[in-house]
Amino acid sequence: MGIRVCVLSLILTFASTTMLGARPVSYTGGSTMMYFSDNLKESVYYHYSPSYKYSLGLEWLKDKVQNENYAYLRYTHLLNRKNTQNSQRNLYFQSGISSEGIDRNFIGMHGDWETRRLFTGFGLKHVQADVKDYTKKYIQLGIAPYLGDYGDLHTWFLIKTKTNSLTNEWNSYPVLKLFKGNFMVELGYDENDEWDAHLMYRF
Amino acid sequence: MKKIIISLLLLPSLALAGELEHDMHHNHDKHENHLHEMVDGQEFQLDKEKFNKFVSGLSNAQIAVLSLQGMVCDFCARGIEKTFKKDVGYLNIDVDLSLGKVLIAYDMSVFIDKSDVEKKILSNGQNLVDMQILSIP
């Protein structure tokens, strides 16, 4: 556990000082539709960005922990962005209120840093639920095996490490991410948690 | 767990090595494939092949050559294309991710306002560093 905490701290320090990012906020006027599935939930999420600094959205989900269906009204805010010639770093605050009541909600932080070749990101989310509250965390590190031009298929190989306070177990597994135009597909397979799937379409 | 830790630590190193290798090739390519055109005393660093393809068929046009920061992925640049396509006098657009450049062709009659371009780029999440105008007779 000591080594794990040490490595996690190193990666988080690396991520938060030199790099961060992902795109839970689109360009001004942009909309995003997402499908997400992992061991905790299966959801469809639509968000609209009135500004590049924040997005508002609705997420319909099947909660695999509580075994019920409900929706979240979500708000995501870009706290910090750093652009350089070869990189972009982002830090976001995210929150949501459940359709089941204001006392059921979540808050979290999400960060990423990427170049055309490297990607690293982290997420931290605390969910206030009906039966038992929980926290989940993840880290992602990735590399693009080739640098495609605009309009090409872009490929990323990533390693994702995640945990939640319900199981208190860290799971690491490979993830494949593909981009083409306005579409993104991310698939990960963990022998303990089965598939992670994330599909995104921006318009 | 040890394998995972080693993989996590090795990944950035491998990537950085790849990045360095890419930069070496990139620097070499700069001299062979990039156009350094002088117009009114200004130098334009562009990919020659991409540029020639972009201007083919264009006449009586002007091209805004934008240099950006933060345009690191195809996904990030999609909004730029969507935004500028709505402009009056818009003719064509191309994105060069490797050089961080965006080329936008407009009808010659249009005035290209740098502050307006800057706002549009910022609303997409990037920063405009420089804008130069090329004329295509």
Contacts between the chains, C-beta under 8 A, distances in Angstrom:
chain1	res1	chain2	res2	distance
A	3	B	1	7.4
A	3	B	5	6.7
A	4	B	1	7.0
A	7	B	5	5.3
A	7	B	8	6.6
A	7	B	9	7.7
A	11	B	8	6.6
A	14	B	12	7.9
A	23	B	75	6.8
A	23	B	76	7.7
A	26	B	79	7.0
A	27	B	78	7.9
A	27	B	79	3.1
A	27	B	80	7.9
A	27	B	82	7.6
A	27	B	83	7.1
A	27	B	123	6.2
A	27	B	124	4.2
A	27	B	125	6.1
A	28	B	79	7.9
A	28	B	123	3.7
A	28	B	124	7.1
A	29	B	83	8.0
A	29	B	123	7.8
A	30	B	79	5.7
A	30	B	82	7.7
A	51	B	123	7.4
A	52	B	122	7.2
A	52	B	123	5.3
A	52	B	124	6.6
A	52	B	125	5.0
A	81	B	70	7.5
A	81	B	125	6.8
A	83	B	68	8.0
A	83	B	69	4.1
A	83	B	70	2.8
A	83	B	125	7.8
A	83	B	126	5.9
A	83	B	127	4.8
A	84	B	69	5.7
A	84	B	70	7.1
A	85	B	69	5.6
A	85	B	100	5.8
A	85	B	129	7.9
A	86	B	72	7.0
A	86	B	100	7.8
A	87	B	70	7.6
A	87	B	72	6.1
A	88	B	70	4.3
A	88	B	72	5.1
A	88	B	76	7.1
A	88	B	125	7.6
A	88	B	126	7.9
A	114	B	72	5.5
A	114	B	73	6.7
A	115	B	19	7.2
A	115	B	72	5.7
A	116	B	72	5.4
A	116	B	73	6.9
A	116	B	97	6.3
A	116	B	98	7.4
A	117	B	15	5.6
A	117	B	18	6.2
A	117	B	19	4.9
A	117	B	22	6.9
A	118	B	12	6.7
A	118	B	15	4.7
A	118	B	16	7.7
A	118	B	19	7.2
A	120	B	12	7.8
A	141	B	8	6.0
A	141	B	11	5.2
A	141	B	12	6.9
A	142	B	11	7.8
A	143	B	11	6.1
A	143	B	14	6.7
A	143	B	15	4.3
A	143	B	18	7.2
A	147	B	22	6.8
A	147	B	97	7.5
A	147	B	98	6.7
A	148	B	74	7.0
A	148	B	97	7.9
A	149	B	96	7.9
A	149	B	97	6.6
A	149	B	98	7.7
A	150	B	74	5.7
A	150	B	77	6.2
A	150	B	94	7.2
A	150	B	95	4.0
A	150	B	96	7.1
A	150	B	97	5.6
A	151	B	74	7.1
A	152	B	74	7.2
A	154	B	73	7.0
A	154	B	74	5.4
A	154	B	75	7.9
A	159	B	4	7.4
A	159	B	7	5.9
A	159	B	8	6.2
A	159	B	11	6.5
A	161	B	4	6.9
A	161	B	8	7.3
A	172	B	4	4.4
A	172	B	8	8.0
A	179	B	73	7.1
A	179	B	74	5.7
A	179	B	75	5.4
A	181	B	74	7.7
A	181	B	78	7.2
A	182	B	75	7.9
A	182	B	78	5.8
A	184	B	75	6.5
A	202	B	75	7.1
A	202	B	78	6.3
A	202	B	79	7.9
